[in-house]
Amino acid sequence: MLNKSCYYSSKNNPQFLERQQLVAYNFRKNTSLSQTPPVKGPPKIGLVSLGCPKALVDSERILTDLRAQGYTFSPDYEGADAVIVNTCGFLDSAKEESLQAIGEAIAKNGKVIVTGCMGGEEDAIRAAHPSVLAVSGPHQYDAVVSAVHDVVPPSHDPIKDLVPECGLKLTPKHYAYLKISEGCNNTCSFCIIPDIRGKLASRPVASVLYEAERLVKAGVKELLVISQDTSAYGVDTKYASSKFHGKEVKAKFYDLAKELGQLGAWVRMHYVYPYPHVKDVVELMAQGLVLPYLDIPFQHASPKILKSMKRPGNEEKTLRQIEQWRSVCPDLAIRSTFIVGYPGETQEDFQYLLDWMKEAKIERAGCFKYEPVEGAQSNSIPDQIADEVKEERWHRFMQAQALVSADVLSSRVGQTSEVIVDEIDHEHGEAIARSKWDAPEIDGNVFIENAAHLNAGDIVPVKFTASEEYDLIAKLL
């Protein structure tokens, strides 16, 4: 393997000199024996690991990630489809050795990806070797793997591989959740997610896009984008770009949405906060690249309660945003979640919420009765609400929302649209589907009459013939 035949170390580190001399001999030996073209098969990667044992562990992590994705490894330059050089930058002499190793890899292979401690000096590396394909710093495993994907896409052998190309999924085959980040930078007083999952940590955009592409190739028809704060995607990385099929893409909500919209599947956005730049994604919805659906957890409408929750508190501004979004994309549906019985919520606060709901015409809404969570700041807020009051307000909220939903759905009767089939009810001869305005499990259904011949995952055109509080009835076109 490569760290056996291509392992190097800093020349100024005596404990590695003997190993380096032996390795150099093994490398020359392997090169001389490799005279025939490599046999076609899984992509092969070469790795030159320089520096200390910590760097070697980093190399092992990279190799492990690549091997799990079906890559194999070459003991020489000639047999590799690309070479990774994990550099050392501790001393000037180590940097010089790293540059020499990069040059050697370029001369003998040509496709070189650079990472490691010297990777932070990208300008110096590119000044010496302009043809390197990608440069990343230490511990940037995803960036290295993403760069390898860009040069040599992973192959998948369904006979030999125990894990499907798209990974193991617990959802039906036709839809999948696509997580783009972990953690959250918000400090809502009722939530302990940042304590559990930490601050926002966005995945490299190329990693997300390649996963999405694999899912679509495996038959997924609908991608449900999730995170704790989807519209904040990339803030923590300063919107760092990465290459997707050779194209630089920024880790921004809009850029990600635009690329996902070109993969040939439905794209549904969940857990979006009403930041100003959301309007740009709404324009993509108007163009048909992304489903006209926004899942935004407003939580409440009363300015006093929102302030106590440490949430954005300008409900009038939010109403104007919703109006602006709908002017851009009249087909837009908004789904949200709300909390009733929050500490300090008066009858006036609750009525304010009901009035706001009617004015905003939130198409899909869920409601939770406030529950104290260990470690949450809201536990110390005075005027906790009695359980029976929470229960009463929950029922009133759901009754008000049912009226809004029924009004919205009745306006869709007579319209035509595509729907996605989730399952078949053979007993009643109908297909149970969802419209572009409905997410699985949490929203309503479309019941298609005389459609038992369809299959789960089919996307078919229908005409809506009737409506109920939360569901639509349709017939095939």
N, C-alpha and C positions, 0 to 999 in steps of 0.2 A: 504494500500500500504506500501511499505517497509520503506519509511522515516517516516511513522507513527508508525510502529511496531518494526523497527530495527534502529531507529535513536539514535545515541550516541553523546557525546560531550566530550571535554577535562574535566577531573575531576577538574582541576584548574580554570575553567571558571565558576564562581558562577551563572551567568544568565542562564546556561543550566542545573544546577544540578536537579532542580525540574522536568524538562522535562525528563531528563535521568532516574530518578527513576520511573516516570510514564511509560516510554517506556519499561523499564526492566520488569515491571509487565505485560504490554501488550504482550511482547514477550513470557513470560512464559505461559501466557494464550493461545496464539495462538498455541504454541507447544503442550500443553496438549490436545488440541482439534483435533490435526491432527494425527489420528491413522490409517487412511486408505490410501492405495497407491494413488498417484496423478492420476487424470484422464488424459488419453492421449489427446493431443490437441496441441495448439501452445506452443513452448518452454517457460518455465517460469524462470525468473531470480530474484534472491534475491539481495538486496543492503543494506549494512550497511554504513551509512554516518556519519563520525566523524568530529569533529572540528567546525569551524566557519561558518557563513552564506555564505561566499564565496565558501566554500567547498560544502555547500548544493546546491548552484546554479549550481556548476559543476555536482553534482549528478543529478539534474533535467535535465541538458543538456544530460547527458548519458541516462537517462530514456526516454527522448523524442526521441533521435535518435533510441534507441532500439524499442520503441513502433511503430515508423513509419515503422519499418522493420518487424512488425508482432509479436514481443515478447510480452508476458504478464508478470505479476509480482506476486511473491509469498510473503505472509506476514510472512513466516517462513522458516527455513532452510530445513525441510523435504520435502516441496512442490516445492523446487527450483531445476532446472536442473544444475544451477551453481550460485555462490554467488560472488558479487563484493564487496570488502571492500575499501571504499574511506577513506584513512588514514589522520591523522593529525601529523605533525612533528614539531610543533612550540616550544614545551617544551619537556624535557626528560620524564616527566610524561605522556604527550600526546603520545609520541612514545611508551611508555610501554603499554598504553591503546590500541594503535593500534595493537601492537603485540598480546595482549590478545584477541582482537576482531578477528584477523586473526586465532589464534589458536582455538577459539571457532567455527568459521565457518568451519575450516578444520575438527574438531571433529564431528560436527553435519551434515556436508554436504559432504565435501571431495574435491569438485571442486571449488577452490577459485582463483579469479583474484584480484590482488592488484593494486591500483592506488592512486593518491593524493600526498600530500606534503611529506610524508615519502617515497614515491616511488623512490625518488632520492637516497635512501640508500638501493639499492637492495641487496647488500652483507649482510647487517645486517638482512634484512627480510628473506633472504634465509638461513642464518645461524641459525635463530630461527625456520624457517618453510620451510624446503627444498622442500616440496611437492606443494608449490604454483605454479599455472600454468603459470602465467604471472605477470610481475611487470612493471608499468609505472609511470611517474611523473605527476605533476599537469597539467591540461588543455590538456592532451593528449587523447582527446575524441576518435579520430579515432583508436588509439592503443587499447583502452579499448574495443570498439565495435569489432575491428578485433579479439581480444583475445576471446570475447564471440562467434564470428562466428566459431573460431577454436574448441571451446569446444562444442557448441550447434549451428549448422548451422541454419539460419533462415528458417522458413517454409513459404509457400505461399498458401493461400486459394483463388483460382480464383473466388469463389462464394461470399466470404465475403469481400475480399480486393478490394477497388476501384482503386488502382494503380496496374498495371501489375508488375509481379516480376522483370522484367528488367527495370521498370520505363517507363515514357512516352517519346516516341521518335518521332522526326519529319522526320526521314529518312525512306526509305522503310524497310520492315521487315527483309530483308536478309543482310543488312549491318548496322553498327553502328560505331560512333566515340567514342573512348575511351580516355578521357583526363587524363593524368598522372601527370600533375603539373600545377601550375599557375605561372605567372610572369617570369622574365628573368633577368639574371645577366649581360647581354651584354649592351653596351652603344653606340649602333650604332647612328650616328649623325642624321640620317633621321627618327628615330623611337622614339615614346614616350610611348611605351608599359610599360617599367619599371615605368614610372610616373603614369600610369593608374592602372596597376595590381601589381606593386611592384616587389620586388626581387623574385628570384626563390623559389617556395614553393612546394616541391614534396609531392605527396600523399604517404601514407604507401603502400608498395608493395602488401601486402596481401589484402588491400582494393581494389586496382586496379584489382588484380587477381580474387577476388570473384565477382566483378562487371562483369568482362569479362566472367567468368563462367556462371553467371546468363543470360547474353546476349546470349551465345551459347545455353544454355538449352532452351531459349525462341525462338530459331530458327534462330538466326543471323549466317550467313555463312562467313562474312568478318568483321574483326575488324580493324579499321583505327586508329592507335595510333597517338595522337596529343598532342601538348604542344607548348610553345614558343621556347623551345630548348630541344628536346627529348633526345639527346645524353648527355646532362648535368644532366639527371634525377638522383636524389639522392645525388648530390654534397652538397646541403644545409643541408642534414640530416646525412652527413658523411656515406652514404650508409647503414643507419640503417636497420637491418633485422627485419622481422616479420614472423609469422607462417601462412602458407597456407596449410590447411589440415594436420597440425602437422609438416610440414617441414619448417625449417628456410630458408627464401629467402632474399637475400640482395636487397636493393633498388638501383640496378645498371642497366644500359641500357641493358647489355648483359644478366644478370640474368632474368630480366623482359621478354626480348624477348624470351629466352629459355623456360620459363614457359608458356608464351602465345602460343608458337608454339606447345604445347602439348595438347591444348584444343580442337583440331579438327576443327578449322576454319582457313580461310585465315587470315594472319596477315600482315598488310601493314604499313610501317614506314614513318611518315611525319615529316617535320621540323627538320631534322637531321643536325647537324653541323659536318664538316669533321675533328673531333678529331681523334687522333691515334687509340683509342679503338674501333672505328667503324668497323675496319677490323675484329674484333672478331664476330660481328653480321653478317657481310658478310659471314663468315664461316657457320653460321646457315642458311643463304640463300642457300648456296651451298648444304647443307644437306637436304633442303626442309622443314625445320621447319618454316621459315619465307619467305614471298614472295620476289623474287629477284628484289626489288624496293626500291630505296632511294630517298626521296624528300629532296633535299639540297638547301637552298636559297643562291646561290653564290652571287647574286646581281650584280656583275661586274667581270671583269678580269684585267683591267688596274691597275697596282700597285699603281699609283698615286691616282686614284679614290677610290680604296679600302682603302687606308690610310686615305683619307679624310672622308670616310664613317665610319672609325674606325672598319673595318672588317679585318679578316686575309688577308694579302697582298701578300703572296708568291704563285703566280699562278702556277709557275713551280712545286712547291711542291704538289699543288693540282692535277696537271696533273699526277704526279707520283703516288699519292694516288689512283686516278681513275684507272690508269693502273694496280696497285697492286690489287685493288678490283676485276677488271675484270679477272685478272689471277686466282683469287680464285674462282670466280663465273662468268663464261663466259656469263651466261644468264642474268646478272644484267642490269637493266634499271635505268637510273638516270633522275629524273625530277627536274627542278630548276626554279627559277624566277630571273629576271634581271630588272634593272632600267636603262633607257636611259634618257639622258637630265639632268643628275645630275649636280649641280653647278660646274663649272670648267671643265666639260667634253669637251675636244677638239675633232676635227675630228680624230686625231691620236689615242686618247683614245678609241673612238668608233670603229675604224677600228681594234684596238687591240682586243676588245671584239669579233667582228665578226670572226677574225682569230682564236681566242681561242676556240670559239664555234665549229668551223669546226674541229679543232684538237681534242677537248675533245669528240666530237660526243655525245652531250647531247641529249638523245632520246626524252625527253619531256620538253619543255621550255615555260614559259609564260613571258611576258614582260609588264612592266608598264612605263608610262611616268612620270617622277618625278613631284611630287606636293608638295609644301611647306605645312607643318603641323604645326599648332600653338603649340609653345613650343619646336619644334625640333631645335637642334643645327645647322643643315644644313641651316637654314634660314639666318644665318649671313654670310654664305660663299659668297665671291664675285664671279662675273662672272656667274650670273644666266643665264640659257639658254632660248632663245625665244621659245614660244609655237610652232611656225611653224617648228623650227628646231627639237624639240622633236617629233613632228608628223612625220617628214620625217625619222628620225632615227628609230622610232618605226616600220614603214612600212618596212624599209630595214632589220631590225632585224628579223621580222616575215617572210620575204621572205627567208632570209638565213636559218632560223630554219626549214621552210617548206621543203627545199632541204635536210637538214640533216634527218628530220623525214621520208621523202619519201624514202631515201636511206636505212635507217634502216629497215623500214617496208617491203620493197621489198625483203630484205634478209630473211625475215621470211616466204615468200611464199613457200609452199611445206612442211613446218614444221607442226607438230601436237602438241597440247597443250590442257589443260583444260581451259575453260572460264566460267564466271559466268553470268547468264542471268539477265538483269535489267528490261526489259519489252518486250512485244510482240506487233508487228505491224501486226495485223490481215489483214489489207488491202493489204499488200504486202507479207503476208505469211512468215514473217521472225521474228527471235528473235534478239533483240538488246542486245548485251552482252559486256563484257570487258575481256581482257586477264589479266594475272598476272602482266603485265607491264602497266596497266591502272587503275588509280584511278577514282572514280565516279565524274562527273561534270567537271573535269578539264582536263582529258586526252581523248584519242580517244576511238572508239567503235569497236566491232567486229560484223559484220552483218552476221547472220547465215541463209542461204537460206533454204526454205522448213522446217521451224522449229516452226511454229505457235502453235504446240501442246505442246511446253515446257511451263514452268511456271517461273515467276520471282523467283530468288533464286536458280534455278537449276544450278549445276555445271556439265558441260558435256564436253566430248572430241570432238575436232574438228580438221579439217585440213584446213590450210589457203590456199586459192585458188587464191587470188588476193589482191592487196594493192592500197591504195590511199595516199594522203599526210599525213593524220593523222589517217586513219581507215584501218581495214582489212576486207576482205570478206572470209567467211569460209563455210564449209559444215560439217554436223554431221558425226561422225564415228560410 
